């Protein structure tokens, strides 16, 4: 039994035996010590028992509810957040006159919301560009569904810069620390100006061809045309089954050098099949969402002395990627087409999209 309730029983007993209030208080203080009721509370209870009260428990009374997480506050919080998605918990708590913790409970537990940072995207797409992305993705889904060999015939490629020094990601620089230990410190840094351009083409089995831009050269239509010539030779040597019936399919992006007239004429002359890449869509390009991030991550935070050292280490990491990763990349590519269609052509990375089971 609660100590305060025990003392009320004692006071009720004293009233029934005509013991004075002052004497009753003295007896409580002697029996309960520091836990004894205050003089004011003891006199209040003594008076109530003397006036005929029999209950020793507190009576129910009107007043502030035990929790502010009410249906009314939930509805108001939902209305406020929908009007301004950037409302802070403190602003919400102040507007509803509730505690900070209650505001957090309403948003997170009751409404199932979470505060997320905005994701950087290449462009604010207009409705035409969204429709184009959706159309291209739907066409590729149809091709993959009707032709079981479609994904195994695609050779995709692109260019990327490999730096002499590139900063570590925040995840790479994180460390395990005890609660009372200071956080690790990292000086502000930037990418080096020394860099070299890497061009890579790969399929579901692995790299078909790669090369580095020679010093003093620029990526123009003449250079890219020479790259395609070397790619054809690599296909002949490394993918003879695709070369024999000319069934391989080229996928690259819409860079000006890739769409120059001389390049298109070369593709037409040699009957090289191609698939379309929608503009402003790195989320639909395997090099951008798979290969280049996987290649560069182990190189971040390392400093190389020469261009040859950059080439050597980049080549080492490129060759270290297993063939199973390329195979999975093609499966992920198909999923991304489905996600693009499901999101009506919008950027979808980071969004939870429930795809229908095929």
C-alpha positions in Angstrom: 0.0 0.0 0.0 1.2 3.5 -0.8 2.7 5.4 2.2 0.3 8.4 1.8 -2.7 6.0 1.8 -1.5 4.3 5.0 -1.3 7.7 6.7 -4.9 8.5 5.7 -6.0 5.2 7.3 -4.2 6.3 10.4 -5.8 9.7 10.4 -9.2 8.1 9.9 -8.5 5.8 12.9 -7.5 8.8 15.0 -10.7 10.7 14.1 -12.8 7.7 15.0 -11.0 7.5 18.5 -11.4 11.3 19.1 -7.6 11.9 19.0 -6.8 15.6 18.3 -5.4 16.7 14.9 -2.2 18.0 16.4 -1.6 14.7 18.3 -2.5 12.7 15.2 0.1 14.7 13.2 2.7 14.0 15.9 2.0 10.3 15.7 2.4 10.3 11.9 5.7 12.1 12.1 7.0 9.6 14.7 5.8 6.6 12.7 6.7 7.7 9.1 9.5 10.2 9.7 10.5 12.2 6.6 7.7 10.5 4.6 5.0 11.9 6.9 2.3 14.1 5.4 2.8 17.8 5.6 0.9 19.7 8.3 -1.4 21.2 5.7 -2.2 17.9 4.0 -2.7 16.1 7.3 -5.1 18.8 8.6 -7.1 18.7 5.3 -7.6 14.9 5.5 -8.4 15.0 9.2 -11.1 17.7 8.6 -12.6 15.6 5.7 -12.8 12.4 7.8 -14.3 14.4 10.7 -17.0 15.8 8.3 -18.0 12.3 7.4 -15.7 11.2 4.5 -15.0 7.5 4.3 -13.0 7.0 1.2 -9.2 7.1 1.6 -8.4 7.3 -2.1 -8.3 10.4 -4.2 -11.6 11.2 -5.9 -11.8 11.6 -9.7 -11.8 15.2 -10.8 -11.9 17.3 -14.0 -8.6 18.8 -15.2 -5.9 18.4 -17.8 -5.9 15.0 -19.4 -3.0 12.6 -18.5 -1.8 12.7 -22.1 -1.8 15.4 -24.8 -1.8 12.7 -27.5 -5.5 13.1 -28.2 -7.4 12.8 -31.5 -7.9 16.5 -31.6 -4.1 17.2 -31.3 -3.3 14.5 -33.8 -5.7 16.1 -36.3 -4.2 19.6 -35.7 -0.6 18.3 -36.0 -1.4 16.6 -39.3 -3.0 19.8 -40.7 0.0 21.9 -39.6 2.6 19.5 -41.1 0.7 19.1 -44.4 0.7 22.9 -44.7 4.4 23.2 -43.9 6.5 20.1 -44.3 9.5 21.8 -42.7 7.8 22.6 -39.4 10.1 21.7 -36.5 9.0 19.7 -33.5 9.5 22.7 -31.2 7.3 24.9 -33.5 4.6 22.2 -33.5 4.8 21.7 -29.7 4.5 25.5 -29.2 1.6 25.9 -31.6 -0.3 23.0 -29.9 0.8 23.9 -26.4 2.1 20.4 -25.7 5.4 19.0 -24.7 8.2 18.4 -27.2 8.2 14.7 -26.5 4.4 14.5 -27.1 4.8 16.3 -30.4 7.5 13.8 -31.4 5.2 10.9 -30.3 2.3 12.2 -32.4 4.4 12.6 -35.6 6.5 9.5 -35.3 4.4 6.9 -33.5 0.8 8.0 -34.2 1.2 9.4 -37.7 4.1 7.3 -38.8 6.1 10.2 -40.2 9.9 10.8 -40.3 12.0 13.8 -41.1 14.3 13.1 -44.1 16.8 15.2 -45.9 16.2 16.2 -49.5 18.0 14.1 -52.1 19.9 16.0 -54.8 18.7 15.3 -58.3 20.1 16.3 -61.7 17.2 18.4 -62.7 13.6 19.5 -62.0 12.0 17.4 -64.6 9.1 18.7 -66.6 6.1 16.6 -67.6 7.6 15.8 -71.1 10.8 14.6 -69.6 9.0 12.5 -67.1 6.8 11.0 -69.8 9.9 10.2 -71.9 11.6 8.4 -69.0 8.5 6.4 -68.3 8.1 5.5 -72.0 11.7 4.4 -72.4 11.6 2.3 -69.2 8.3 0.7 -70.2 9.7 -0.2 -73.7 12.8 -1.8 -72.1 10.7 -3.8 -69.7 8.7 -5.1 -72.6 12.0 -6.1 -74.5 13.4 -7.9 -71.4 10.1 -9.7 -70.9 9.7 -10.9 -74.5 13.4 -11.8 -75.1 15.2 -13.9 -72.4 18.6 -13.0 -73.9 18.0 -9.3 -74.0 19.9 -8.4 -70.8 22.8 -10.7 -71.7 23.3 -8.9 -75.0 23.6 -5.4 -73.6 27.0 -3.8 -73.3 26.8 -0.5 -71.5 29.5 2.1 -70.9 30.4 5.7 -70.0 33.3 7.9 -68.9 34.3 9.1 -65.4 37.1 11.1 -63.8 39.4 9.3 -61.4 41.2 11.8 -59.1 44.7 11.9 -57.6 42.9 12.5 -54.3 39.2 12.3 -53.5 37.7 12.9 -50.0 36.4 10.0 -47.9 32.6 9.8 -47.5 31.2 10.6 -44.0 30.5 6.9 -43.5 34.1 6.0 -44.3 35.5 8.5 -41.8 33.1 7.4 -39.0 34.6 5.6 -36.0 33.5 3.6 -33.0 33.8 5.7 -29.8 32.8 5.4 -26.2 30.1 7.7 -24.9 32.5 10.0 -23.1 35.1 10.1 -25.9 35.3 13.1 -28.2 34.1 12.8 -31.8 36.7 12.3 -34.5 37.8 15.5 -36.3 38.5 15.8 -40.0 39.8 18.9 -41.8 37.9 20.3 -44.7 39.3 19.0 -48.0 38.6 19.0 -51.7 39.3 16.9 -54.7 42.6 17.3 -56.4 42.9 19.0 -59.7 45.0 16.2 -61.1 42.8 13.6 -62.6 42.5 11.1 -65.5 39.4 10.1 -67.5 38.5 6.4 -67.5 36.1 4.9 -70.1 34.5 1.5 -69.3 32.2 -0.8 -71.1 30.7 -3.9 -69.4 27.9 -6.5 -69.7 26.4 -9.0 -67.3 29.6 -11.0 -67.1 32.1 -8.2 -66.4 34.3 -5.6 -68.1 34.5 -5.9 -71.9 36.7 -2.9 -72.6 38.3 0.0 -70.7 40.9 2.6 -71.4 42.3 5.9 -70.1 42.2 9.2 -72.0 45.8 9.9 -73.3 47.4 13.1 -72.0 46.6 16.1 -74.2 43.5 14.6 -75.7 39.9 15.7 -75.1 36.7 13.6 -75.3 35.2 14.7 -78.7 33.5 12.8 -81.5 36.9 11.7 -83.0 38.1 10.2 -79.8 34.8 8.5 -79.0 34.7 7.0 -82.5 38.1 5.5 -81.9 36.9 4.1 -78.6 34.0 2.4 -80.3 36.4 0.9 -82.8 38.5 -0.6 -80.0 35.2 -1.7 -78.3 34.2 -3.6 -81.4 37.5 -5.4 -81.4 37.1 -6.3 -77.7 33.7 -7.7 -78.4 35.1 -9.8 -81.2 37.8 -11.2 -78.9 35.9 -11.5 -75.6 32.3 -12.1 -76.6 32.6 -14.2 -79.8 29.1 -15.5 -79.5 27.7 -12.0 -79.7 30.1 -11.0 -82.4 29.3 -14.0 -84.7 25.7 -12.9 -85.3 26.2 -9.2 -84.4 23.6 -9.5 -81.6 25.2 -7.3 -79.0 23.4 -4.1 -78.0 25.3 -0.8 -77.2 24.0 1.4 -74.3 25.6 4.8 -73.5 24.4 8.2 -72.5 23.4 11.3 -74.5 26.8 13.2 -74.3 27.4 15.3 -77.4 30.4 13.2 -78.5 28.2 10.1 -78.3 25.5 11.5 -80.5 27.7 13.1 -83.2 26.8 12.5 -86.8 30.1 10.6 -87.5 29.5 8.3 -84.5 25.9 7.6 -85.6 27.0 6.9 -89.1 29.6 4.4 -87.8 27.0 2.6 -85.7 24.7 2.4 -88.7 27.4 1.2 -91.1 28.3 -1.7 -88.8 24.7 -2.4 -87.8 25.4 -2.0 -84.1 22.1 -2.2 -82.2 21.5 0.5 -79.5 19.0 1.2 -76.8 18.0 4.6 -75.7 19.1 6.4 -72.5 16.6 9.1 -71.4 18.3 12.5 -70.7 19.0 13.6 -67.1 18.7 10.0 -65.9 21.8 8.8 -64.0 19.4 6.6 -61.9 18.8 4.6 -65.0 22.4 4.3 -66.1 24.3 1.3 -64.7 27.7 3.1 -64.8 26.3 5.8 -62.6 24.2 3.8 -60.1 26.5 0.8 -59.9 30.0 0.7 -61.4 31.5 4.2 -60.8 30.4 4.4 -57.1 31.7 0.8 -56.5 35.0 1.6 -58.3 35.7 4.9 -56.6 34.8 4.0 -53.0 38.0 2.1 -52.2 40.1 4.9 -53.8 38.6 7.7 -51.6 40.9 9.0 -48.9 44.0 7.7 -50.7 46.6 10.0 -52.4 48.5 8.9 -55.5 51.7 10.5 -56.6 51.5 10.0 -60.4 49.0 9.5 -63.1 50.4 6.0 -63.5 49.6 5.3 -59.9 46.1 6.5 -60.4 45.7 4.2 -63.4 47.3 1.2 -61.6 45.0 1.5 -58.5 41.8 2.2 -60.5 42.5 -0.8 -62.8 43.1 -3.0 -59.7 39.8 -2.0 -58.1 38.0 -2.4 -61.5 39.3 -5.9 -61.9 38.4 -6.8 -58.3 34.7 -6.4 -58.9 33.3 -10.0 -59.2 31.2 -11.1 -62.1 28.3 -11.8 -59.8 28.1 -8.0 -59.0 27.7 -7.3 -62.7 25.0 -9.9 -63.0 23.1 -8.4 -60.0 23.5 -4.9 -61.6 21.5 -6.1 -64.6 18.7 -7.4 -62.3 18.7 -4.1 -60.4 18.5 -2.2 -63.7 15.3 -4.0 -64.6 13.9 -3.2 -61.1 14.8 0.5 -61.7 12.8 0.5 -64.9 9.8 -0.8 -63.0 10.3 1.8 -60.3 10.5 4.6 -62.9 7.2 3.4 -64.4 5.6 3.1 -61.0 6.7 6.6 -60.0 5.3 8.0 -63.3 8.7 9.0 -64.6 9.9 10.9 -61.5 13.2 10.4 -59.8 12.7 7.5 -57.4 15.9 6.8 -55.5 15.3 6.7 -51.8 11.6 6.3 -52.2 9.7 3.2 -50.9 7.9 1.8 -53.9 6.0 -1.5 -53.8 6.4 -3.2 -57.1 4.0 -5.9 -58.2 5.4 -9.4 -58.3 6.0 -10.6 -61.8 
